[in-house]
């Protein structure tokens, strides 16, 4: 933890042998989100014979923090975003890094990629890695300028998909070959039949009604409003379906108001954050991800692993995974009619749903398992430490 008054790093991990690689993962928080779940997987799943890992959060601990600590991984939380406007938090971040003395600092998402790297470089960390999880078209110009400078001092830039790599290279003026791709991976969870039946009864979803499921934070970039606009179109065509939204966020009130204004509130179910994604997927006949911005979405991979027919917008790394008509359906972003067309076709054709779902499951099994992701990450870490110059830092 970080002492709130002094900001001192209270080291709770056992001393690390010189044959082990210490990795500090820096992320905004360990809450619900794709990048956060990848950090959790890396913190708890990398081979313990080679790696010791800790996590530093910026704003708050989040729902995953307790599970990470139960696995023996230290978690520190600064309590706010470190920045030039919050120099005390930036100083605390520096002390956490110096106290843990990592061989590698690996940052994730915009603010950690900026301030985490700056603090790691100031602390003299031998290897600094930054992951880009999304296609950020709306980055402030000042952030792009700073990231261009940071790229020259970063041991490795990592993109979660080929599309993200190409975009990041263009945005920062880099050769794409200088950016590593480590694709996301998931651990497959089995649904619990009893929980699924209880959930169906609790939300009042008839067995005869097709369920269109989506799992994502309720934020503008996830595009749920376009899915809701598809519901009146489906109803007009005689498609009896319910939209099941799992997740929460700042857009919830606006989306609830939109459902009411479209007169489809009786067909839109807001579940909030759910602990068992597999149970939500088991309810669904079709999975829809209407995002406007993506990297390589874990929820989509989970739906594919569950054998669901997926409709997803062709943004970010989604087209790197889904081949339209083979293992899912790709639609244009911001298009309620395109979503309605795809959902109507899938709800009407069980054989098509089965074929796309089966191919989707095979795609994930071949390319996107958590083990494959962690093996690629471990190989990257070993390569970077092997070529780093200078001694590994001593444990403070």
C-alpha positions as CSV (number, residue, x, y, z in Angstrom):
1,X,0.0,0.0,0.0
2,X,1.0,3.7,0.0
3,X,0.8,5.5,3.2
4,X,-1.7,8.3,2.6
5,X,0.2,10.9,4.6
6,X,3.8,10.3,3.6
7,X,3.4,8.5,0.3
8,X,6.1,6.1,1.4
9,X,6.1,2.7,-0.3
10,X,5.5,0.0,2.4
11,X,7.0,-3.1,0.8
12,X,5.0,-6.2,1.6
13,X,6.6,-8.6,-0.9
14,X,9.3,-11.1,0.1
15,X,12.9,-10.2,-1.0
16,X,13.4,-11.2,-4.6
17,X,16.3,-13.3,-5.8
18,X,18.7,-11.9,-8.4
19,X,17.5,-14.6,-10.8
20,X,14.0,-13.3,-10.8
21,X,12.7,-10.3,-12.9
22,X,10.7,-7.7,-10.9
23,X,7.8,-6.1,-12.9
24,X,5.8,-3.2,-11.8
25,X,2.5,-2.8,-13.7
26,X,1.0,0.7,-13.6
27,X,-2.6,1.3,-14.4
28,X,-5.4,3.7,-13.6
29,X,-7.2,1.2,-11.3
30,X,-8.0,-2.5,-11.0
31,X,-11.6,-2.1,-11.8
32,X,-13.9,-3.4,-14.5
33,X,-12.2,-3.0,-17.9
34,X,-10.2,-4.9,-20.5
35,X,-6.8,-3.4,-19.8
36,X,-7.3,-3.8,-16.1
37,X,-8.1,-7.5,-16.5
38,X,-5.0,-8.0,-18.6
39,X,-3.0,-6.4,-15.8
40,X,-4.6,-8.7,-13.3
41,X,-3.8,-11.7,-15.5
42,X,-0.2,-10.6,-15.9
43,X,0.2,-9.9,-12.2
44,X,-1.1,-13.3,-11.1
45,X,-0.3,-15.5,-14.1
46,X,3.3,-14.9,-15.2
47,X,5.6,-17.8,-14.2
48,X,6.6,-17.3,-10.5
49,X,9.9,-19.0,-11.1
50,X,11.0,-16.1,-13.3
51,X,8.8,-13.1,-12.4
52,X,7.8,-11.2,-9.4
53,X,5.1,-8.6,-10.1
54,X,3.5,-5.7,-8.3
55,X,0.8,-3.2,-9.3
56,X,0.5,0.5,-8.8
57,X,-3.0,2.1,-9.3
58,X,-3.5,5.8,-9.8
59,X,-7.1,6.7,-8.7
60,X,-8.4,3.8,-6.6
61,X,-7.8,0.2,-6.0
62,X,-10.9,-1.3,-7.8
63,X,-12.8,-4.5,-7.7
64,X,-9.9,-6.8,-8.8
65,X,-7.3,-5.5,-6.2
66,X,-8.3,-7.8,-3.4
67,X,-8.0,-10.9,-5.6
68,X,-4.6,-9.7,-6.9
69,X,-3.3,-9.3,-3.3
70,X,-4.7,-12.7,-2.3
71,X,-2.4,-14.1,-5.0
72,X,0.5,-12.6,-3.2
73,X,1.0,-9.6,-5.4
74,X,1.5,-6.1,-3.7
75,X,-0.9,-3.4,-4.8
76,X,-0.2,0.3,-4.1
77,X,-2.7,3.1,-4.8
78,X,-1.8,6.8,-5.1
79,X,-5.4,8.0,-4.6
80,X,-5.3,10.5,-7.5
81,X,-3.9,11.0,-10.9
82,X,-0.2,12.1,-10.7
83,X,0.4,15.1,-12.9
84,X,2.1,18.5,-13.0
85,X,-1.1,19.8,-11.2
86,X,-0.7,17.0,-8.6
87,X,3.1,16.9,-8.0
88,X,2.7,15.2,-4.6
89,X,1.1,12.2,-6.3
90,X,3.9,12.2,-8.9
91,X,6.4,12.2,-6.1
92,X,4.6,9.3,-4.4
93,X,4.7,7.4,-7.7
94,X,8.4,8.0,-8.0
95,X,8.9,6.7,-4.4
96,X,6.8,3.5,-5.1
97,X,9.0,2.8,-8.1
98,X,12.3,3.4,-6.3
99,X,11.0,1.4,-3.3
100,X,10.1,-1.7,-5.4
101,X,13.2,-1.3,-7.6
102,X,11.7,-3.0,-10.6
103,X,13.7,-4.3,-13.6
104,X,10.6,-3.5,-15.8
105,X,7.9,-0.9,-15.5
106,X,4.9,-1.6,-17.8
107,X,2.3,1.1,-18.1
108,X,-1.2,0.8,-19.5
109,X,-3.7,3.5,-20.8
110,X,-3.2,7.2,-21.4
111,X,-2.4,8.7,-18.0
112,X,-0.2,5.8,-16.8
113,X,1.6,5.8,-20.2
114,X,2.4,9.4,-19.7
115,X,3.2,9.9,-16.0
116,X,4.2,6.3,-15.3
117,X,6.8,6.4,-18.0
118,X,8.1,9.8,-16.9
119,X,8.4,8.6,-13.3
120,X,10.1,5.3,-14.3
121,X,12.6,7.1,-16.5
122,X,13.4,9.5,-13.6
123,X,13.8,6.6,-11.3
124,X,16.3,5.0,-13.7
125,X,14.3,1.8,-14.4
126,X,16.3,-0.3,-16.9
127,X,13.3,-1.4,-19.0
128,X,10.2,0.7,-19.6
129,X,7.3,-0.7,-21.6
130,X,4.0,1.1,-22.6
131,X,0.9,-0.7,-23.9
132,X,-1.6,0.9,-26.2
133,X,-5.0,-0.7,-25.8
134,X,-7.2,1.4,-28.0
135,X,-7.2,3.5,-31.1
136,X,-7.2,7.0,-29.5
137,X,-8.2,9.4,-32.2
138,X,-9.1,12.2,-29.8
139,X,-5.7,12.4,-28.0
140,X,-4.8,16.0,-27.2
141,X,-2.0,17.3,-29.4
142,X,0.1,18.0,-26.3
143,X,-0.2,14.4,-25.3
144,X,0.9,13.2,-28.7
145,X,3.9,15.5,-28.6
146,X,5.0,14.2,-25.2
147,X,4.4,10.6,-26.3
148,X,6.6,11.1,-29.4
149,X,9.4,12.2,-27.0
150,X,8.7,9.3,-24.6
151,X,8.7,6.8,-27.5
152,X,12.4,7.6,-28.0
153,X,13.1,6.6,-24.4
154,X,10.8,3.6,-24.1
155,X,12.3,0.1,-24.3
156,X,9.2,-1.2,-26.1
157,X,5.8,0.1,-27.3
158,X,3.2,-2.7,-27.3
159,X,0.0,-2.7,-29.3
160,X,-2.8,-5.2,-28.6
161,X,-3.6,-5.7,-32.3
162,X,-2.2,-5.0,-35.8
163,X,-4.7,-2.3,-36.4
164,X,-3.7,-0.5,-33.1
165,X,0.0,-0.9,-34.1
166,X,-0.6,0.8,-37.5
167,X,-2.6,3.6,-36.0
168,X,-0.1,4.3,-33.2
169,X,2.8,4.3,-35.6
170,X,1.0,6.8,-37.8
171,X,0.0,9.0,-34.8
172,X,3.5,9.1,-33.4
173,X,5.4,9.1,-36.7
174,X,7.1,5.8,-36.1
175,X,8.1,2.8,-38.2
176,X,5.4,0.2,-37.4
177,X,8.2,-2.4,-37.1
178,X,9.4,-0.7,-34.0
179,X,6.1,-1.5,-32.2
180,X,5.5,-5.0,-30.8
181,X,2.1,-6.7,-31.0
182,X,1.0,-8.8,-28.0
183,X,-2.6,-9.8,-28.7
184,X,-5.0,-10.0,-25.9
185,X,-6.0,-13.4,-24.5
186,X,-8.8,-14.6,-22.2
187,X,-9.3,-17.4,-19.7
188,X,-12.6,-19.1,-20.5
189,X,-15.1,-19.3,-17.7
190,X,-18.0,-21.8,-17.7
191,X,-21.5,-20.6,-16.9
192,X,-23.4,-21.9,-13.9
193,X,-26.8,-23.3,-15.0
194,X,-28.4,-22.5,-11.6
195,X,-27.2,-18.9,-11.6
196,X,-28.3,-18.4,-15.3
197,X,-31.8,-19.7,-14.5
198,X,-32.1,-17.5,-11.5
199,X,-30.8,-14.4,-13.4
200,X,-33.3,-15.1,-16.3
201,X,-36.1,-15.2,-13.7
202,X,-35.0,-12.2,-11.8
203,X,-34.9,-10.0,-14.9
204,X,-38.1,-11.4,-16.4
205,X,-36.6,-12.7,-19.6
206,X,-39.0,-15.2,-21.2
207,X,-37.4,-18.3,-22.7
208,X,-39.2,-17.7,-26.0
209,X,-37.7,-14.2,-26.4
210,X,-34.4,-13.8,-28.2
211,X,-31.8,-12.1,-26.0
212,X,-29.3,-9.7,-27.6
213,X,-26.5,-9.3,-25.1
214,X,-23.7,-6.8,-24.8
215,X,-21.0,-6.5,-22.0
216,X,-19.1,-3.2,-21.7
217,X,-18.7,-0.1,-19.6
218,X,-21.5,2.4,-20.3
219,X,-19.4,5.1,-21.9
220,X,-19.8,7.0,-25.1
221,X,-17.1,5.2,-26.9
222,X,-18.9,1.8,-26.5
223,X,-21.7,3.0,-28.7
224,X,-24.7,1.4,-26.8
225,X,-26.9,4.3,-28.0
226,X,-26.7,3.0,-31.5
227,X,-27.8,-0.5,-30.4
228,X,-30.8,1.1,-28.6
229,X,-31.8,2.9,-31.8
230,X,-31.9,-0.5,-33.5
231,X,-34.6,-1.8,-31.2
232,X,-37.5,0.1,-32.7
233,X,-36.4,-1.0,-36.1
234,X,-36.4,-4.6,-35.0
235,X,-39.7,-4.3,-33.3
236,X,-41.2,-2.8,-36.5
237,X,-40.0,-5.9,-38.3
238,X,-41.7,-8.2,-35.9
239,X,-38.4,-9.4,-34.2
240,X,-39.2,-10.3,-30.6
241,X,-36.0,-9.6,-28.8
242,X,-34.7,-8.0,-25.6
243,X,-31.4,-6.1,-25.2
244,X,-29.4,-7.1,-22.2
245,X,-26.8,-4.6,-21.2
246,X,-24.2,-5.8,-18.6
247,X,-21.9,-3.0,-17.3
248,X,-22.2,0.4,-15.7
249,X,-20.7,3.8,-16.2
250,X,-21.5,7.5,-16.7
251,X,-23.8,6.9,-19.7
252,X,-26.3,4.8,-17.8
253,X,-28.8,7.5,-17.0
254,X,-28.7,8.9,-20.5
255,X,-29.2,5.4,-22.0
256,X,-32.1,4.7,-19.7
257,X,-33.7,8.0,-20.8
258,X,-33.0,7.1,-24.4
259,X,-34.7,3.7,-24.1
260,X,-37.8,5.5,-22.6
261,X,-37.9,8.1,-25.3
262,X,-37.7,5.4,-28.0
263,X,-40.6,3.6,-26.2
264,X,-38.5,0.4,-25.9
265,X,-37.7,0.5,-22.1
266,X,-39.7,-2.8,-21.8
267,X,-37.1,-4.4,-24.2
268,X,-33.9,-3.0,-22.7
269,X,-32.6,-4.5,-19.5
270,X,-29.8,-2.8,-17.6
271,X,-28.0,-5.3,-15.3
272,X,-25.1,-3.2,-14.0
273,X,-21.8,-4.8,-13.3
274,X,-22.0,-8.6,-13.1
275,X,-19.4,-10.8,-11.5
276,X,-19.9,-13.7,-13.9
277,X,-19.7,-12.7,-17.5
278,X,-20.1,-16.3,-18.6
279,X,-23.6,-16.4,-17.1
280,X,-24.6,-13.2,-19.0
281,X,-23.4,-14.7,-22.3
282,X,-25.3,-17.9,-21.6
283,X,-28.5,-15.9,-21.7
284,X,-27.8,-14.5,-25.1
285,X,-28.7,-15.7,-28.6
286,X,-26.6,-12.9,-30.2
287,X,-23.8,-10.8,-28.8
288,X,-23.5,-7.2,-30.1
289,X,-20.5,-4.9,-29.5
290,X,-21.5,-1.5,-31.1
291,X,-18.2,0.3,-30.1
292,X,-17.0,3.5,-31.8
293,X,-13.4,3.0,-30.5
294,X,-11.7,-0.3,-29.7
295,X,-8.3,-2.0,-29.4
296,X,-9.0,-5.8,-29.1
297,X,-12.1,-6.1,-26.8
298,X,-12.0,-8.9,-24.3
299,X,-15.8,-9.1,-24.0
300,X,-16.0,-9.9,-27.7
301,X,-13.4,-12.6,-27.3
302,X,-15.3,-14.0,-24.4
303,X,-18.5,-14.1,-26.4
304,X,-16.7,-15.9,-29.2
305,X,-15.2,-18.4,-26.8
306,X,-18.7,-19.1,-25.5
307,X,-19.7,-20.0,-29.1
308,X,-22.0,-16.9,-29.6
309,X,-22.8,-15.3,-32.9
310,X,-21.2,-11.9,-32.6
311,X,-22.1,-8.6,-34.3
312,X,-19.4,-6.1,-33.9
313,X,-18.4,-2.7,-35.4
314,X,-15.4,-2.7,-37.7
315,X,-13.3,-0.5,-35.5
316,X,-9.8,-0.9,-34.0
317,X,-8.6,-4.4,-33.8
318,X,-12.0,-6.0,-34.3
319,X,-11.4,-6.7,-38.0
320,X,-8.1,-8.5,-37.1
321,X,-10.3,-11.1,-35.4
322,X,-13.7,-11.3,-37.1
323,X,-14.0,-12.2,-40.7
324,X,-17.5,-11.1,-41.8
325,X,-19.8,-14.1,-42.5
326,X,-17.2,-16.6,-41.3
327,X,-16.8,-16.2,-37.5
328,X,-19.1,-13.2,-36.9
329,X,-20.7,-10.2,-38.5
330,X,-19.0,-6.9,-39.0
331,X,-21.0,-3.7,-39.3
332,X,-20.3,0.0,-39.8
333,X,-20.1,2.0,-36.5
334,X,-22.8,4.5,-35.7
335,X,-25.3,2.6,-37.8
336,X,-28.5,1.4,-36.1
337,X,-29.9,0.0,-39.4
338,X,-26.8,-2.1,-40.0
339,X,-27.0,-3.5,-36.4
340,X,-30.7,-4.2,-36.9
341,X,-30.1,-6.0,-40.2
342,X,-27.4,-8.3,-38.7
343,X,-29.4,-9.0,-35.5
344,X,-32.6,-9.8,-37.5
345,X,-30.7,-12.2,-39.8
346,X,-29.1,-14.0,-36.8
347,X,-32.2,-14.3,-34.6
348,X,-34.1,-15.8,-37.5
349,X,-31.5,-18.4,-38.5
350,X,-30.4,-20.9,-35.8
351,X,-28.1,-22.7,-38.2
352,X,-26.3,-19.5,-39.1
353,X,-25.9,-18.7,-35.4
354,X,-24.4,-22.1,-34.8
355,X,-22.0,-21.9,-37.7
356,X,-20.7,-18.5,-36.8
357,X,-20.5,-19.4,-33.1
358,X,-18.6,-22.6,-33.7
359,X,-16.0,-20.8,-35.9
360,X,-15.7,-18.0,-33.4
361,X,-14.9,-20.5,-30.6
362,X,-12.2,-22.1,-32.8
363,X,-10.7,-18.6,-33.5
364,X,-10.3,-17.9,-29.8
365,X,-8.9,-21.3,-29.0
366,X,-6.3,-20.9,-31.7
367,X,-5.2,-17.3,-31.2
368,X,-6.5,-15.6,-28.1
369,X,-6.1,-17.7,-25.0
370,X,-4.8,-16.2,-21.8
371,X,-1.8,-18.6,-21.8
372,X,-0.8,-17.6,-25.3
373,X,-1.0,-13.9,-24.2
374,X,1.1,-14.5,-21.1
375,X,3.7,-16.5,-22.9
376,X,4.1,-13.7,-25.5
377,X,4.4,-11.2,-22.7
378,X,6.9,-13.2,-20.8
379,X,9.0,-13.7,-23.9
380,X,9.0,-9.9,-24.5
381,X,10.0,-9.2,-20.9
382,X,12.9,-11.7,-21.1
383,X,14.1,-10.3,-24.4
384,X,14.1,-6.7,-23.1
385,X,15.8,-7.5,-19.8
386,X,18.4,-9.5,-21.7
387,X,19.4,-6.6,-23.9
388,X,19.1,-3.8,-21.2
389,X,22.3,-2.1,-20.4
390,X,23.6,-1.8,-16.8
391,X,23.0,-3.6,-13.6
392,X,19.6,-4.6,-12.3
393,X,18.6,-2.3,-9.5
394,X,19.0,-3.6,-6.0
395,X,16.0,-4.2,-3.7
396,X,15.6,-1.1,-1.5
